[in-house]
Amino acid sequence: ILDADRRLVVVGGGPAGLSAAVYAARADLAPLIVARDGGQLEGTSLVDNYPGFDAGVDAVDLIQRLEKQAKRFGASQKTCGIERVDFTCRPFKVYCEDGETITSSAVVVATGASPRWLGVPGERELLSKGVHTCATCDGYFYRDRHAIVVGGGDTAMEQALFLARVAQRVTVVHRGATLRASKAMAARALRHPKILLLWNTRITRFVAGASGLLASVELEMGAEGSPPSATSLEVDGVFVAIGHTPNTELFEGLRKDEHGYIYTLPGSTVTSVAGVYAAGDVQDPVYRQAIT
């Protein structure tokens, strides 16, 4: 352990990793942040619900502020992808894609989670231009407008119910004939006067308007096994809520739950390997917010 290059390496450059770096740097651990980018947050534009910014804050600006704050206390940063990690021996090893191997006495894993996508034309091109994954983050952009939520689980119903507070109307597009959500959550959505459910329906294309923003979606409607009918629907914003995949494939030696999230002792960031900690969405399937 004494021969390690670093006392602490933080793997991940999003809010969780940078927050960990701030606290570690203030504890005089001189952490090294290793990350390719700023994570999910960089996929949005204006962040309206981060405490302390009454007028909102640009997502990239927020990441840059957190980076500067961590560096002010003694953190350093390396921009690169990570090829693999080794937690089986001490010191721990982090192998970067540029060929460098970093050894560390301790590691904070903060690689986040990635939203699942529909994989249809226009989806990625219109990300943050009408296509989103987090209603809590971006829903207020659609006050008194029409929003679509894609999905049939609890997350989709939560997002639809949240949007119903601010949007003029909310359409839930679900590919099945029944909801996967819990009975209580499904009942709340089904009886809400602002929420309309389209059953056996799939989005096949996101279409931009003259402004470059999302203007409509193309749909296929019809139960599985029957000939589908095509139609289109004008919409201001779409929230894809079909789940997240934690970015944990690199960390084979850590205990995970059935969905791939890193297990931590309740109320802590302690993982199944002593000296390895996990923070943020990589171990949190519930809240999934920048502040958590």
Salt bridges, closest charged atoms under 4 A:
ASP61 OD2 - ARG65 NE 3.02
GLU97 OE2 - ARG36 NH2 3.17
ASP98 OD2 - LYS78 NZ 2.63
GLU100 OE1 - LYS78 NZ 2.87
ASP138 OD2 - HIS132 ND1 3.17
GLU218 OE1 - ARG205 NE 3.80
ASP236 OD1 - ARG145 NH2 3.57
GLU258 OE2 - HIS259 NE2 3.82
